[in-house]
């Protein structure tokens, strides 16, 4: 159950955990959050290779987050997880930024993530989220790569010029890419 804490009395804890993949890890982590009186506001969880990785943003007051920190110490020992936690504040909304989605598919080759990050960084565009996936194409088993990014475009950005530059960038690297506004 997720509740909306009172922002005046709320603070946040970012939790990053990794361990050998096995059933029950999500249940153990979510139970620690619930029993400490905190809430999960945002999370990403995935099996990567033979390991399970999670990053989550939890919220609560100072007392409940201290309880959660203590519970995480127990989980480290009981579940053989590497856990890092750090207090943080809620990120303020970006002033006059537009969310855009970026999708790229290509033959797998070294450096695609670095080149994508460089394209946006050089333009002062913040990458909010990125997920990537290497896979083999159906029927041919050709090694492929896909990336999905969420970026924040400054409201002053000339979208048509950026889209043209991005398509030229993709053509130079033999990437199939698209950049579109996020709806909704």
C-alpha positions in Angstrom: 0.0 0.0 0.0 1.4 3.4 -0.9 0.3 6.4 1.0 1.0 10.0 0.3 3.0 11.5 3.2 2.7 15.1 4.3 5.6 16.8 2.5 6.2 19.2 5.4 7.1 16.3 7.7 8.4 13.8 5.2 11.8 13.0 4.1 13.2 10.3 1.7 15.6 7.5 1.7 17.1 6.1 -1.6 17.8 2.4 -1.3 20.0 0.4 -3.7 20.3 -3.3 -3.2 21.9 -6.2 -5.2 22.1 -9.9 -4.5 21.9 -13.3 -6.0 18.5 -13.7 -7.6 16.1 -15.9 -5.7 12.4 -15.8 -4.8 11.3 -13.6 -1.9 13.7 -10.6 -2.2 11.0 -8.1 -3.2 8.8 -9.4 -0.4 11.5 -9.0 2.1 12.4 -5.5 1.0 8.8 -4.3 0.8 8.0 -5.9 4.2 10.9 -3.9 5.8 9.5 -0.7 4.3 6.0 -1.4 5.4 6.8 -2.6 8.9 9.0 0.5 9.5 6.0 2.8 8.7 7.5 4.0 5.4 6.2 4.0 1.8 7.7 3.1 -1.5 7.3 6.1 -3.8 9.3 5.0 -6.8 11.3 1.8 -7.7 13.1 0.0 -10.4 13.7 -3.7 -10.0 15.3 -6.2 -12.4 17.1 -9.4 -12.8 20.5 -8.7 -14.4 22.5 -11.8 -15.2 22.2 -14.0 -12.1 21.6 -11.1 -9.7 18.6 -9.1 -8.7 19.0 -5.4 -8.4 16.7 -2.8 -7.0 16.7 1.0 -6.5 13.8 2.6 -4.7 12.8 5.9 -3.2 11.0 5.5 0.1 9.4 8.2 2.2 8.5 8.7 5.9 9.4 10.9 8.8 12.9 10.8 10.4 11.8 8.2 13.0 10.3 5.8 10.5 13.3 6.2 8.2 15.6 5.4 11.1 13.6 2.2 11.7 13.9 1.4 8.0 17.7 1.9 8.2 17.9 -0.6 11.1 15.7 -3.1 9.2 18.0 -2.8 6.2 21.0 -3.7 8.4 19.1 -7.0 9.3 18.3 -7.6 5.6 22.0 -7.3 4.7 22.8 -10.1 7.0 19.7 -12.3 6.5 19.4 -12.1 2.8 23.1 -11.6 1.9 22.3 -8.4 0.0 24.6 -5.5 -0.6 22.5 -2.5 0.4 23.3 1.2 0.2 20.9 3.8 1.6 21.1 7.5 1.6 18.8 10.2 2.8 17.5 12.6 0.2 14.8 15.2 -0.5 12.0 15.1 -3.0 13.3 16.4 -6.4 11.6 19.7 -7.2 9.7 19.7 -10.5 11.8 20.9 -13.4 10.9 24.5 -14.3 9.7 24.7 -17.9 11.0 21.4 -19.0 9.2 19.1 -21.4 9.4 15.3 -21.0 10.4 13.4 -24.2 10.8 9.7 -24.9 13.7 8.5 -27.0 13.9 5.0 -28.5 16.8 3.5 -30.3 17.3 0.1 -31.9 20.5 -1.0 -33.7 22.9 -3.8 -34.3 24.7 -4.2 -31.0 28.0 -2.4 -31.0 30.2 -0.9 -28.2 29.6 2.6 -27.2 26.0 3.2 -28.0 25.0 4.3 -24.5 28.1 6.6 -24.2 27.3 8.2 -27.6 23.6 8.7 -26.7 24.6 10.2 -23.3 27.1 12.5 -25.1 24.5 13.7 -27.6 22.2 14.9 -24.9 24.8 16.1 -22.5 26.4 18.3 -25.1 23.0 20.0 -25.5 22.4 20.5 -21.8 19.6 18.0 -21.8 19.0 15.9 -18.7 18.5 12.2 -19.0 15.9 11.3 -16.3 15.7 7.6 -17.0 17.4 5.0 -19.3 16.8 1.3 -19.9 18.8 -0.8 -22.3 18.6 -4.3 -23.5 20.8 -6.5 -25.7 19.1 -9.4 -27.4 19.3 -11.6 -30.5 17.0 -10.8 -33.4 14.3 -13.4 -34.2 15.0 -15.7 -37.1 18.6 -14.4 -37.7 20.0 -14.3 -34.1 21.8 -11.1 -35.0 23.0 -9.3 -31.9 20.8 -6.3 -31.4 20.6 -3.4 -28.9 17.6 -1.3 -27.8 17.5 1.7 -25.5 14.7 3.8 -24.1 15.4 7.1 -22.5 13.2 9.8 -20.9 14.8 13.2 -21.3 13.9 16.7 -20.1 14.0 19.2 -22.8 14.3 22.8 -21.8 11.1 24.7 -22.9 13.4 27.0 -24.9 14.8 24.1 -27.0 13.8 24.3 -30.7 12.3 20.8 -31.0 12.4 20.6 -34.8 16.1 21.4 -34.9 16.8 18.9 -32.1 14.9 16.2 -33.8 16.8 16.9 -37.1 20.1 16.8 -35.2 19.1 13.6 -33.5 18.1 11.9 -36.7 21.5 12.9 -38.3 23.3 11.6 -35.2 21.4 8.2 -35.6 22.2 8.1 -39.3 25.9 8.6 -38.7 25.9 5.7 -36.2 23.5 3.5 -38.1 20.9 3.6 -35.3 17.1 3.5 -35.8 15.9 6.3 -33.5 12.9 8.4 -32.6 12.3 11.2 -30.2 8.7 12.0 -29.3 6.8 13.9 -26.6 5.6 11.8 -23.7 1.8 12.0 -23.7 -0.2 12.0 -20.6 
